Amino acid sequence: MATPLMELPREVRRMDKARLVAGMNEGLSWREAAAAADITVREDTAYRLRTSVLLNRGLPSAWQALYLEQEIERFLGITDKPVASELRK
């Protein structure tokens, strides 16, 4: 049975997040990637992690990351919820 991501030790979480994102980048659905990483994660969390990795790789601008986030949310029907550290729209 898969383990909820937040119940794992920090270093294991970091590695499993990387496996999740790598799987998604290789064309797996978020569910398939989570199963391959042997973790349970919500769909919105999986896509936010993937977007975060794109940001850390250095998108040319923060506005491009915001655009990606909005498009992913629109496509998945996710309602945007503000967080303290987000870029103002």
N, C-alpha and C positions, 0 to 999 in steps of 0.2 A: 504494500500500500504506500502511496506517495505521501511524503511529509509536507505539511504546510511550510512554506518558505520562511516565515518569521519564527518558526520553532527551531530552526537550525542555527548552529554556532555561526558567528560572523564570517569567518573564513570559508566555511562550507557554503554559506549563502552566496558569497561573492563568486565562488566557482560555479555554483548552480545557476546563478543569474547569467553568467557568461555562456554556459551551455544552452540555456533557454534562448538567449538572443542569437547565438550561433545557429541553432536549429531553425529559428525563424528566418534568418538571413539565407539559409540554405533552401528555403522554400517550404518548410514544414508549417502547418497551421500552428497557432499558439497552443492549442490543446496537445497536438502531437509533440511539439517542442517541450512542453511541460512534462509530458509523460516520459520522453526520452531523458530528461534531466531528473526524473523521479521526484518531482515536486508538485504541489498543488498551488495554483496561483489564479487570480481572477483575470479575465480577458483584458480589462482596462489596465491592470498592473503590468501585464506582459507587454502591451504596446507602449506604455510609458517607459518601461525599462529599455525597450528597443530604441525609442526616441532619445532617451538619455545617452545611450551608447553613441548614437549619431552625433549628438552634441559634443560628447567628449572626444570624438574623432576630429572635431573642428569644422563644423559647417561654416561657410563663409560669414554668416551673420545669425544673430539670435532670432531675427525676424523670420528667417527660413525655417528654423526649428519651430517657431510658433505656428507658422503656416502648416508644417507637417502635423503638428499636434492637432490643429483644428480640422484638418482633412481626415485624420484618423478618427477623431471623435465623431465627425459628421458621418463618415462611412459606417461606423459601428453603432451609431445612434446613442453615443455616450453624452450625457449632459455635463457640460463644463462646470467644474466647481473650483472657485478660487482657492489658492494656497498662498501662504505668506511669502514665499520666495519667487513667485512667478513673475514673468515679464508682463508689464501692463499692456493691455490691448488698445 
